[in-house]
């Protein structure tokens, strides 16, 4: 495969999809959850964990 062929394939490549799945139509709510809410919630959970550790050790 040369550069031109790989450039044509790259925009449609999805690493977690299979041929049997078909086209994935995601709702806006699902995209918001996966793109914004889940990362922010995990950062907040790490912050709370670190705050808890700091409060326990003092």
CHARMM-style PDB file with segment names, atoms N, HN, CA, C and O in Angstrom:
ATOM      1  N   UNK     1       0.843  -1.173   0.000  1.00  0.00      PROA
ATOM      2  CA  UNK     1       0.000   0.000   0.000  1.00  0.00      PROA
ATOM      3  C   UNK     1       0.887   1.236   0.000  1.00  0.00      PROA
ATOM      4  O   UNK     1       1.782   1.368   0.835  1.00  0.00      PROA
ATOM      5  N   UNK     2       0.644   2.105  -0.907  1.00  0.00      PROA
ATOM      6  HN  UNK     2      -0.083   1.997  -1.585  1.00  0.00      PROA
ATOM      7  CA  UNK     2       1.452   3.308  -0.974  1.00  0.00      PROA
ATOM      8  C   UNK     2       0.770   4.468  -0.233  1.00  0.00      PROA
ATOM      9  O   UNK     2      -0.297   4.296   0.356  1.00  0.00      PROA
ATOM     10  N   UNK     3       1.388   5.629  -0.270  1.00  0.00      PROA
ATOM     11  HN  UNK     3       2.254   5.769  -0.749  1.00  0.00      PROA
ATOM     12  CA  UNK     3       0.900   6.781   0.495  1.00  0.00      PROA
ATOM     13  C   UNK     3      -0.487   7.228   0.034  1.00  0.00      PROA
ATOM     14  O   UNK     3      -1.329   7.575   0.863  1.00  0.00      PROA
ATOM     15  N   UNK     4      -0.730   7.225  -1.262  1.00  0.00      PROA
ATOM     16  HN  UNK     4      -0.047   6.943  -1.935  1.00  0.00      PROA
ATOM     17  CA  UNK     4      -2.015   7.702  -1.784  1.00  0.00      PROA
ATOM     18  C   UNK     4      -3.147   6.788  -1.339  1.00  0.00      PROA
ATOM     19  O   UNK     4      -4.215   7.270  -0.964  1.00  0.00      PROA
ATOM     20  N   UNK     5      -2.933   5.479  -1.375  1.00  0.00      PROA
ATOM     21  HN  UNK     5      -2.065   5.087  -1.680  1.00  0.00      PROA
ATOM     22  CA  UNK     5      -3.973   4.554  -0.944  1.00  0.00      PROA
ATOM     23  C   UNK     5      -4.222   4.678   0.554  1.00  0.00      PROA
ATOM     24  O   UNK     5      -5.377   4.645   0.980  1.00  0.00      PROA
ATOM     25  N   UNK     6      -3.178   4.818   1.362  1.00  0.00      PROA
ATOM     26  HN  UNK     6      -2.241   4.844   1.015  1.00  0.00      PROA
ATOM     27  CA  UNK     6      -3.369   4.926   2.804  1.00  0.00      PROA
ATOM     28  C   UNK     6      -4.047   6.239   3.172  1.00  0.00      PROA
ATOM     29  O   UNK     6      -4.762   6.300   4.173  1.00  0.00      PROA
ATOM     30  N   UNK     7      -3.836   7.295   2.382  1.00  0.00      PROA
ATOM     31  HN  UNK     7      -3.255   7.245   1.570  1.00  0.00      PROA
ATOM     32  CA  UNK     7      -4.487   8.576   2.657  1.00  0.00      PROA
ATOM     33  C   UNK     7      -5.988   8.476   2.402  1.00  0.00      PROA
ATOM     34  O   UNK     7      -6.771   9.134   3.086  1.00  0.00      PROA
ATOM     35  N   UNK     8      -6.399   7.668   1.435  1.00  0.00      PROA
ATOM     36  HN  UNK     8      -5.762   7.133   0.879  1.00  0.00      PROA
ATOM     37  CA  UNK     8      -7.821   7.507   1.154  1.00  0.00      PROA
ATOM     38  C   UNK     8      -8.523   6.694   2.232  1.00  0.00      PROA
ATOM     39  O   UNK     8      -9.713   6.897   2.469  1.00  0.00      PROA
ATOM     40  N   UNK     9      -7.831   5.797   2.878  1.00  0.00      PROA
ATOM     41  HN  UNK     9      -6.863   5.632   2.685  1.00  0.00      PROA
ATOM     42  CA  UNK     9      -8.436   4.927   3.879  1.00  0.00      PROA
ATOM     43  C   UNK     9      -8.499   5.618   5.250  1.00  0.00      PROA
ATOM     44  O   UNK     9      -9.421   5.358   6.024  1.00  0.00      PROA
ATOM     45  N   UNK    10      -7.561   6.467   5.551  1.00  0.00      PROA
ATOM     46  HN  UNK    10      -6.812   6.678   4.923  1.00  0.00      PROA
ATOM     47  CA  UNK    10      -7.421   7.025   6.896  1.00  0.00      PROA
ATOM     48  C   UNK    10      -8.662   7.727   7.438  1.00  0.00      PROA
ATOM     49  O   UNK    10      -8.989   7.508   8.605  1.00  0.00      PROA
ATOM     50  N   UNK    11      -9.377   8.554   6.677  1.00  0.00      PROA
ATOM     51  HN  UNK    11      -9.112   8.732   5.730  1.00  0.00      PROA
ATOM     52  CA  UNK    11     -10.526   9.245   7.276  1.00  0.00      PROA
ATOM     53  C   UNK    11     -11.665   8.328   7.680  1.00  0.00      PROA
ATOM     54  O   UNK    11     -12.454   8.702   8.547  1.00  0.00      PROA
ATOM     55  N   UNK    12     -11.789   7.142   7.091  1.00  0.00      PROA
ATOM     56  HN  UNK    12     -11.148   6.838   6.386  1.00  0.00      PROA
ATOM     57  CA  UNK    12     -12.904   6.263   7.420  1.00  0.00      PROA
ATOM     58  C   UNK    12     -12.516   5.162   8.398  1.00  0.00      PROA
ATOM     59  O   UNK    12     -13.355   4.323   8.728  1.00  0.00      PROA
ATOM     60  N   UNK    13     -11.289   5.136   8.867  1.00  0.00      PROA
ATOM     61  HN  UNK    13     -10.608   5.818   8.599  1.00  0.00      PROA
ATOM     62  CA  UNK    13     -10.834   4.066   9.741  1.00  0.00      PROA
ATOM     63  C   UNK    13     -11.362   4.254  11.154  1.00  0.00      PROA
ATOM     64  O   UNK    13     -11.219   5.328  11.738  1.00  0.00      PROA
ATOM     65  N   UNK    14     -11.982   3.193  11.710  1.00  0.00      PROA
ATOM     66  HN  UNK    14     -12.098   2.321  11.235  1.00  0.00      PROA
ATOM     67  CA  UNK    14     -12.417   3.192  13.100  1.00  0.00      PROA
ATOM     68  C   UNK    14     -11.872   1.935  13.743  1.00  0.00      PROA
ATOM     69  O   UNK    14     -12.153   0.827  13.287  1.00  0.00      PROA
ATOM     70  N   UNK    15     -11.103   2.100  14.789  1.00  0.00      PROA
ATOM     71  HN  UNK    15     -10.875   3.001  15.159  1.00  0.00      PROA
ATOM     72  CA  UNK    15     -10.404   0.963  15.361  1.00  0.00      PROA
ATOM     73  C   UNK    15     -11.320   0.025  16.134  1.00  0.00      PROA
ATOM     74  O   UNK    15     -11.009  -1.160  16.261  1.00  0.00      PROA
ATOM     75  N   UNK    16     -12.436   0.517  16.653  1.00  0.00      PROA
ATOM     76  HN  UNK    16     -12.688   1.479  16.550  1.00  0.00      PROA
ATOM     77  CA  UNK    16     -13.274  -0.331  17.487  1.00  0.00      PROA
ATOM     78  C   UNK    16     -14.537  -0.814  16.778  1.00  0.00      PROA
ATOM     79  O   UNK    16     -15.446  -1.314  17.440  1.00  0.00      PROA
ATOM     80  N   UNK    17     -14.623  -0.683  15.465  1.00  0.00      PROA
ATOM     81  HN  UNK    17     -13.885  -0.277  14.927  1.00  0.00      PROA
ATOM     82  CA  UNK    17     -15.809  -1.133  14.745  1.00  0.00      PROA
ATOM     83  C   UNK    17     -15.489  -2.386  13.944  1.00  0.00      PROA
ATOM     84  O   UNK    17     -14.347  -2.636  13.559  1.00  0.00      PROA
ATOM     85  N   UNK    18     -16.533  -3.158  13.710  1.00  0.00      PROA
ATOM     86  HN  UNK    18     -17.460  -2.955  14.023  1.00  0.00      PROA
ATOM     87  CA  UNK    18     -16.406  -4.368  12.899  1.00  0.00      PROA
ATOM     88  C   UNK    18     -17.304  -4.234  11.687  1.00  0.00      PROA
ATOM     89  O   UNK    18     -18.203  -3.394  11.664  1.00  0.00      PROA
ATOM     90  N   UNK    19     -17.069  -5.039  10.702  1.00  0.00      PROA
ATOM     91  HN  UNK    19     -16.339  -5.722  10.721  1.00  0.00      PROA
ATOM     92  CA  UNK    19     -17.876  -4.996   9.486  1.00  0.00      PROA
ATOM     93  C   UNK    19     -19.323  -5.374   9.775  1.00  0.00      PROA
ATOM     94  O   UNK    19     -20.232  -4.882   9.106  1.00  0.00      PROA
ATOM     95  N   UNK    20     -19.551  -6.238  10.758  1.00  0.00      PROA
ATOM     96  HN  UNK    20     -18.812  -6.638  11.301  1.00  0.00      PROA
ATOM     97  CA  UNK    20     -20.899  -6.688  11.079  1.00  0.00      PROA
ATOM     98  C   UNK    20     -21.721  -5.600  11.764  1.00  0.00      PROA
ATOM     99  O   UNK    20     -22.949  -5.674  11.791  1.00  0.00      PROA
ATOM    100  N   UNK    21     -21.052  -4.598  12.313  1.00  0.00      PROA
ATOM    101  HN  UNK    21     -20.054  -4.539  12.290  1.00  0.00      PROA
ATOM    102  CA  UNK    21     -21.762  -3.562  13.060  1.00  0.00      PROA
ATOM    103  C   UNK    21     -22.526  -2.607  12.158  1.00  0.00      PROA
ATOM    104  O   UNK    21     -23.534  -2.042  12.584  1.00  0.00      PROA
ATOM    105  N   UNK    22     -22.088  -2.414  10.954  1.00  0.00      PROA
ATOM    106  HN  UNK    22     -21.269  -2.873  10.607  1.00  0.00      PROA
ATOM    107  CA  UNK    22     -22.714  -1.455  10.065  1.00  0.00      PROA
ATOM    108  C   UNK    22     -22.300  -0.043  10.419  1.00  0.00      PROA
ATOM    109  O   UNK    22     -21.316   0.164  11.130  1.00  0.00      PROA
ATOM    110  N   UNK    23     -23.049   0.929   9.924  1.00  0.00      PROA
ATOM    111  HN  UNK    23     -23.847   0.761   9.346  1.00  0.00      PROA
ATOM    112  CA  UNK    23     -22.736   2.323  10.224  1.00  0.00      PROA
ATOM    113  C   UNK    23     -23.226   2.668  11.619  1.00  0.00      PROA
ATOM    114  O   UNK    23     -24.327   2.284  12.014  1.00  0.00      PROA
ATOM    115  N   UNK    24     -22.406   3.391  12.360  1.00  0.00      PROA
ATOM    116  HN  UNK    24     -21.512   3.703  12.039  1.00  0.00      PROA
ATOM    117  CA  UNK    24     -22.778   3.785  13.704  1.00  0.00      PROA
ATOM    118  C   UNK    24     -23.348   5.198  13.694  1.00  0.00      PROA
ATOM    119  O   UNK    24     -22.669   6.146  13.301  1.00  0.00      PROA
ATOM    120  N   UNK    25     -24.577   5.331  14.119  1.00  0.00      PROA
ATOM    121  HN  UNK    25     -25.129   4.561  14.438  1.00  0.00      PROA
ATOM    122  CA  UNK    25     -25.210   6.646  14.237  1.00  0.00      PROA
ATOM    123  C   UNK    25     -25.364   6.944  15.718  1.00  0.00      PROA
ATOM    124  O   UNK    25     -26.235   6.381  16.380  1.00  0.00      PROA
ATOM    125  N   UNK    26     -24.533   7.814  16.233  1.00  0.00      PROA
ATOM    126  HN  UNK    26     -23.825   8.271  15.694  1.00  0.00      PROA
ATOM    127  CA  UNK    26     -24.577   8.137  17.650  1.00  0.00      PROA
ATOM    128  C   UNK    26     -25.422   9.380  17.879  1.00  0.00      PROA
ATOM    129  O   UNK    26     -25.431  10.307  17.069  1.00  0.00      PROA
ATOM    130  N   UNK    27     -26.122   9.375  18.990  1.00  0.00      PROA
ATOM    131  HN  UNK    27     -26.114   8.622  19.648  1.00  0.00      PROA
ATOM    132  CA  UNK    27     -26.903  10.545  19.335  1.00  0.00      PROA
ATOM    133  C   UNK    27     -25.985  11.622  19.910  1.00  0.00      PROA
ATOM    134  O   UNK    27     -24.840  11.356  20.277  1.00  0.00      PROA
ATOM    135  N   UNK    28     -26.510  12.832  19.979  1.00  0.00      PROA
ATOM    136  HN  UNK    28     -27.439  13.048  19.681  1.00  0.00      PROA
ATOM    137  CA  UNK    28     -25.709  13.921  20.537  1.00  0.00      PROA
ATOM    138  C   UNK    28     -25.434  13.694  22.012  1.00  0.00      PROA
ATOM    139  O   UNK    28     -24.357  14.029  22.505  1.00  0.00      PROA
ATOM    140  N   UNK    29     -26.420  13.114  22.732  1.00  0.00      PROA
ATOM    141  HN  UNK    29     -27.295  12.841  22.332  1.00  0.00      PROA
ATOM    142  CA  UNK    29     -26.243  12.871  24.160  1.00  0.00      PROA
ATOM    143  C   UNK    29     -25.118  11.856  24.388  1.00  0.00      PROA
ATOM    144  O   UNK    29     -24.303  12.032  25.294  1.00  0.00      PROA
ATOM    145  N   UNK    30     -25.068  10.806  23.583  1.00  0.00      PROA
ATOM    146  HN  UNK    30     -25.730  10.663  22.847  1.00  0.00      PROA
ATOM    147  CA  UNK    30     -24.037   9.798  23.711  1.00  0.00      PROA
ATOM    148  C   UNK    30     -22.668  10.403  23.421  1.00  0.00      PROA
ATOM    149  O   UNK    30     -21.699  10.110  24.122  1.00  0.00      PROA
ATOM    150  N   UNK    31     -22.583  11.235  22.403  1.00  0.00      PROA
ATOM    151  HN  UNK    31     -23.370  11.472  21.834  1.00  0.00      PROA
ATOM    152  CA  UNK    31     -21.315  11.882  22.079  1.00  0.00      PROA
ATOM    153  C   UNK    31     -20.882  12.829  23.189  1.00  0.00      PROA
ATOM    154  O   UNK    31     -19.698  12.897  23.519  1.00  0.00      PROA
ATOM    155  N   UNK    32     -21.830  13.559  23.767  1.00  0.00      PROA
ATOM    156  HN  UNK    32     -22.792  13.503  23.499  1.00  0.00      PROA
ATOM    157  CA  UNK    32     -21.511  14.459  24.870  1.00  0.00      PROA
ATOM    158  C   UNK    32     -21.005  13.672  26.071  1.00  0.00      PROA
ATOM    159  O   UNK    32     -20.031  14.071  26.710  1.00  0.00      PROA
ATOM    160  N   UNK    33     -21.656  12.567  26.379  1.00  0.00      PROA
ATOM    161  HN  UNK    33     -22.447  12.244  25.860  1.00  0.00      PROA
ATOM    162  CA  UNK    33     -21.226  11.748  27.521  1.00  0.00      PROA
ATOM    163  C   UNK    33     -19.814  11.201  27.309  1.00  0.00      PROA
ATOM    164  O   UNK    33     -18.964  11.297  28.194  1.00  0.00      PROA
ATOM    165  N   UNK    34     -19.572  10.626  26.126  1.00  0.00      PROA
ATOM    166  HN  UNK    34     -20.262  10.547  25.407  1.00  0.00      PROA
ATOM    167  CA  UNK    34     -18.274  10.016  25.876  1.00  0.00      PROA
ATOM    168  C   UNK    34     -17.168  11.041  25.695  1.00  0.00      PROA
ATOM    169  O   UNK    34     -16.018  10.771  26.042  1.00  0.00      PROA
ATOM    170  N   UNK    35     -17.490  12.202  25.163  1.00  0.00      PROA
ATOM    171  HN  UNK    35     -18.425  12.421  24.881  1.00  0.00      PROA
ATOM    172  CA  UNK    35     -16.459  13.183  24.860  1.00  0.00      PROA
ATOM    173  C   UNK    35     -16.181  14.174  25.953  1.00  0.00      PROA
ATOM    174  O   UNK    35     -15.068  14.690  26.045  1.00  0.00      PROA
ATOM    175  N   UNK    36     -17.190  14.466  26.813  1.00  0.00      PROA
ATOM    176  HN  UNK    36     -18.095  14.046  26.738  1.00  0.00      PROA
ATOM    177  CA  UNK    36     -17.021  15.528  27.793  1.00  0.00      PROA
ATOM    178  C   UNK    36     -17.279  15.042  29.219  1.00  0.00      PROA
ATOM    179  O   UNK    36     -16.424  15.190  30.093  1.00  0.00      PROA
ATOM    180  N   UNK    37     -18.448  14.469  29.448  1.00  0.00      PROA
ATOM    181  HN  UNK    37     -19.142  14.349  28.739  1.00  0.00      PROA
ATOM    182  CA  UNK    37     -18.850  14.162  30.818  1.00  0.00      PROA
ATOM    183  C   UNK    37     -18.014  13.059  31.461  1.00  0.00      PROA
ATOM    184  O   UNK    37     -17.622  13.187  32.621  1.00  0.00      PROA
ATOM    185  N   UNK    38     -17.742  12.009  30.750  1.00  0.00      PROA
ATOM    186  HN  UNK    38     -18.060  11.906  29.808  1.00  0.00      PROA
ATOM    187  CA  UNK    38     -16.963  10.909  31.326  1.00  0.00      PROA
ATOM    188  C   UNK    38     -15.525  11.336  31.635  1.00  0.00      PROA
ATOM    189  O   UNK    38     -15.038  11.026  32.722  1.00  0.00      PROA
ATOM    190  N   UNK    39     -14.816  12.039  30.725  1.00  0.00      PROA
ATOM    191  HN  UNK    39     -15.212  12.291  29.842  1.00  0.00      PROA
ATOM    192  CA  UNK    39     -13.473  12.505  31.096  1.00  0.00      PROA
ATOM    193  C   UNK    39     -13.472  13.482  32.274  1.00  0.00      PROA
ATOM    194  O   UNK    39     -12.599  13.405  33.138  1.00  0.00      PROA
ATOM    195  N   UNK    40     -14.443  14.398  32.316  1.00  0.00      PROA
ATOM    196  HN  UNK    40     -15.153  14.460  31.615  1.00  0.00      PROA
ATOM    197  CA  UNK    40     -14.505  15.334  33.442  1.00  0.00      PROA
ATOM    198  C   UNK    40     -14.826  14.610  34.743  1.00  0.00      PROA
ATOM    199  O   UNK    40     -14.264  14.937  35.788  1.00  0.00      PROA
ATOM    200  N   UNK    41     -15.717  13.640  34.691  1.00  0.00      PROA
ATOM    201  HN  UNK    41     -16.174  13.374  33.842  1.00  0.00      PROA
ATOM    202  CA  UNK    41     -16.060  12.889  35.893  1.00  0.00      PROA
ATOM    203  C   UNK    41     -14.865  12.087  36.397  1.00  0.00      PROA
ATOM    204  O   UNK    41     -14.658  11.986  37.606  1.00  0.00      PROA
ATOM    205  N   UNK    42     -14.084  11.521  35.498  1.00  0.00      PROA
ATOM    206  HN  UNK    42     -14.252  11.603  34.515  1.00  0.00      PROA
ATOM    207  CA  UNK    42     -12.916  10.762  35.945  1.00  0.00      PROA
ATOM    208  C   UNK    42     -11.857  11.684  36.539  1.00  0.00      PROA
ATOM    209  O   UNK    42     -11.210  11.323  37.522  1.00  0.00      PROA
ATOM    210  N   UNK    43     -11.670  12.866  35.959  1.00  0.00      PROA
ATOM    211  HN  UNK    43     -12.195  13.159  35.160  1.00  0.00      PROA
ATOM    212  CA  UNK    43     -10.736  13.824  36.557  1.00  0.00      PROA
ATOM    213  C   UNK    43     -11.207  14.273  37.931  1.00  0.00      PROA
ATOM    214  O   UNK    43     -10.401  14.415  38.850  1.00  0.00      PROA
ATOM    215  N   UNK    44     -12.504  14.497  38.077  1.00  0.00      PROA
ATOM    216  HN  UNK    44     -13.159  14.382  37.330  1.00  0.00      PROA
ATOM    217  CA  UNK    44     -13.059  14.888  39.368  1.00  0.00      PROA
ATOM    218  C   UNK    44     -12.893  13.772  40.396  1.00  0.00      PROA
ATOM    219  O   UNK    44     -12.616  14.043  41.564  1.00  0.00      PROA
ATOM    220  N   UNK    45     -13.060  12.518  39.969  1.00  0.00      PROA
ATOM    221  HN  UNK    45     -13.285  12.298  39.020  1.00  0.00      PROA
ATOM    222  CA  UNK    45     -12.876  11.388  40.882  1.00  0.00      PROA
ATOM    223  C   UNK    45     -11.425  11.287  41.346  1.00  0.00      PROA
ATOM    224  O   UNK    45     -11.169  11.010  42.518  1.00  0.00      PROA
ATOM    225  N   UNK    46     -10.484  11.507  40.449  1.00  0.00      PROA
ATOM    226  HN  UNK    46     -10.692  11.732  39.497  1.00  0.00      PROA
ATOM    227  CA  UNK    46      -9.063  11.488  40.834  1.00  0.00      PROA
ATOM    228  C   UNK    46      -8.775  12.631  41.802  1.00  0.00      PROA
ATOM    229  O   UNK    46      -8.042  12.451  42.774  1.00  0.00      PROA
ATOM    230  N   UNK    47      -9.350  13.810  41.539  1.00  0.00      PROA
ATOM    231  HN  UNK    47      -9.945  13.956  40.748  1.00  0.00      PROA
ATOM    232  CA  UNK    47      -9.169  14.942  42.441  1.00  0.00      PROA
ATOM    233  C   UNK    47      -9.726  14.635  43.830  1.00  0.00      PROA
ATOM    234  O   UNK    47      -9.080  14.928  44.836  1.00  0.00      PROA
ATOM    235  N   UNK    48     -10.910  14.051  43.888  1.00  0.00      PROA
ATOM    236  HN  UNK    48     -11.435  13.813  43.071  1.00  0.00      PROA
ATOM    237  CA  UNK    48     -11.485  13.703  45.193  1.00  0.00      PROA
ATOM    238  C   UNK    48     -10.656  12.655  45.911  1.00  0.00      PROA
ATOM    239  O   UNK    48     -10.492  12.721  47.130  1.00  0.00      PROA
ATOM    240  N   UNK    49     -10.134  11.693  45.175  1.00  0.00      PROA
ATOM    241  HN  UNK    49     -10.267  11.639  44.185  1.00  0.00      PROA
ATOM    242  CA  UNK    49      -9.291  10.671  45.784  1.00  0.00      PROA
ATOM    243  C   UNK    49      -8.027  11.291  46.380  1.00  0.00      PROA
ATOM    244  O   UNK    49      -7.645  10.981  47.509  1.00  0.00      PROA
ATOM    245  N   UNK    50      -7.392  12.162  45.616  1.00  0.00      PROA
ATOM    246  HN  UNK    50      -7.703  12.413  44.699  1.00  0.00      PROA
ATOM    247  CA  UNK    50      -6.168  12.821  46.122  1.00  0.00      PROA
ATOM    248  C   UNK    50      -6.485  13.713  47.320  1.00  0.00      PROA
ATOM    249  O   UNK    50      -5.705  13.760  48.271  1.00  0.00      PROA
ATOM    250  N   UNK    51      -7.602  14.412  47.291  1.00  0.00      PROA
ATOM    251  HN  UNK    51      -8.235  14.374  46.518  1.00  0.00      PROA
ATOM    252  CA  UNK    51      -8.009  15.234  48.422  1.00  0.00      PROA
ATOM    253  C   UNK    51      -8.257  14.375  49.658  1.00  0.00      PROA
ATOM    254  O   UNK    51      -7.876  14.753  50.766  1.00  0.00      PROA
ATOM    255  N   UNK    52      -8.884  13.240  49.473  1.00  0.00      PROA
ATOM    256  HN  UNK    52      -9.194  12.933  48.573  1.00  0.00      PROA
ATOM    257  CA  UNK    52      -9.117  12.313  50.584  1.00  0.00      PROA
ATOM    258  C   UNK    52      -7.820  11.800  51.165  1.00  0.00      PROA
ATOM    259  O   UNK    52      -7.672  11.732  52.385  1.00  0.00      PROA
ATOM    260  N   UNK    53      -6.885  11.439  50.319  1.00  0.00      PROA
ATOM    261  HN  UNK    53      -7.005  11.494  49.327  1.00  0.00      PROA
ATOM    262  CA  UNK    53      -5.575  10.954  50.787  1.00  0.00      PROA
ATOM    263  C   UNK    53      -4.849  12.065  51.550  1.00  0.00      PROA
ATOM    264  O   UNK    53      -4.232  11.799  52.581  1.00  0.00      PROA
ATOM    265  N   UNK    54      -4.915  13.289  51.065  1.00  0.00      PROA
ATOM    266  HN  UNK    54      -5.417  13.505  50.227  1.00  0.00      PROA
ATOM    267  CA  UNK    54      -4.244  14.401  51.742  1.00  0.00      PROA
ATOM    268  C   UNK    54      -4.879  14.679  53.104  1.00  0.00      PROA
ATOM    269  O   UNK    54      -4.169  14.974  54.066  1.00  0.00      PROA
ATOM    270  N   UNK    55      -6.187  14.589  53.194  1.00  0.00      PROA
ATOM    271  HN  UNK    55      -6.763  14.349  52.412  1.00  0.00      PROA
ATOM    272  CA  UNK    55      -6.873  14.839  54.461  1.00  0.00      PROA
ATOM    273  C   UNK    55      -6.615  13.735  55.473  1.00  0.00      PROA
ATOM    274  O   UNK    55      -6.506  14.006  56.669  1.00  0.00      PROA
ATOM    275  N   UNK    56      -6.516  12.501  55.011  1.00  0.00      PROA
ATOM    276  HN  UNK    56      -6.604  12.282  54.040  1.00  0.00      PROA
ATOM    277  CA  UNK    56      -6.264  11.387  55.927  1.00  0.00      PROA
ATOM    278  C   UNK    56      -4.842  11.439  56.476  1.00  0.00      PROA
ATOM    279  O   UNK    56      -4.627  11.140  57.651  1.00  0.00      PROA
ATOM    280  N   UNK    57      -3.884  11.807  55.658  1.00  0.00      PROA
ATOM    281  HN  UNK    57      -4.059  12.049  54.704  1.00  0.00      PROA
ATOM    282  CA  UNK    57      -2.487  11.767  56.083  1.00  0.00      PROA
ATOM    283  C   UNK    57      -2.095  12.957  56.950  1.00  0.00      PROA
ATOM    284  O   UNK    57      -1.034  12.920  57.573  1.00  0.00      PROA
ATOM    285  N   UNK    58      -2.905  14.009  57.018  1.00  0.00      PROA
ATOM    286  HN  UNK    58      -3.767  14.039  56.512  1.00  0.00      PROA
ATOM    287  CA  UNK    58      -2.543  15.164  57.857  1.00  0.00      PROA
ATOM    288  C   UNK    58      -3.151  15.092  59.220  1.00  0.00      PROA
ATOM    289  OT1 UNK    58      -2.940  15.987  60.038  1.00  0.00      PROA
TER     290      UNK     58
END
